[in-house]
């Protein structure tokens, strides 16, 4: 139970920090962050599919 509270606190604090600094970032930095997030999601999806197949 306590680990879930810590995870929720990290997510909430991280969200507020991102909301605070997002407008101050350059456009290329924003694009790199968004591309890396989608890349991590796609790699995770491929790993999950490969684990389910094999």
Wavefront OBJ file of the C-alpha trace (Angstrom):
o trace
v 0.000 0.000 0.000
v 2.680 2.629 0.853
v 4.490 2.038 -2.442
v 1.336 2.982 -4.342
v 1.093 6.235 -2.404
v 4.716 7.023 -3.271
v 4.092 6.237 -6.957
v 1.030 8.512 -7.006
v 2.962 11.325 -5.330
v 5.785 11.013 -7.866
v 3.324 11.111 -10.764
v 1.450 14.137 -9.396
v 4.615 16.098 -8.558
v 6.147 15.195 -11.925
v 3.006 16.359 -13.728
v 3.065 19.720 -11.970
v 6.767 20.180 -12.732
v 6.174 19.368 -16.405
v 3.210 21.762 -16.530
v 5.400 24.482 -15.026
v 8.373 24.122 -17.360
v 6.648 23.024 -20.615
v 5.938 26.558 -21.946
v 9.547 27.587 -21.269
v 11.042 24.820 -23.426
v 12.128 25.351 -27.021
v 10.016 23.855 -29.799
v 12.709 21.360 -30.829
v 13.076 20.160 -27.236
v 9.320 19.631 -26.989
v 9.355 17.607 -30.211
v 12.237 15.461 -28.957
v 10.454 14.768 -25.662
v 7.213 13.807 -27.393
v 9.042 11.608 -29.919
v 10.968 9.829 -27.157
v 7.753 9.170 -25.206
v 6.096 7.616 -28.260
v 9.274 5.647 -28.977
v 9.315 4.187 -25.464
v 5.631 3.281 -25.757
v 6.153 1.585 -29.125
v 9.193 -0.384 -27.899
v 7.235 -1.484 -24.824
v 4.346 -2.561 -27.032
v 6.676 -4.603 -29.256
v 8.268 -6.275 -26.219
v 4.839 -7.095 -24.811
v 3.664 -8.593 -28.119
v 6.849 -10.639 -28.471
v 6.488 -11.968 -24.917
v 2.896 -12.968 -25.609
v 3.783 -14.726 -28.885
v 6.780 -16.695 -27.615
l 1 2 3 4 5 6 7 8 9 10 11 12 13 14 15 16 17 18 19 20 21 22 23 24 25 26 27 28 29 30 31 32 33 34 35 36 37 38 39 40 41 42 43 44 45 46 47 48 49 50 51 52 53 54
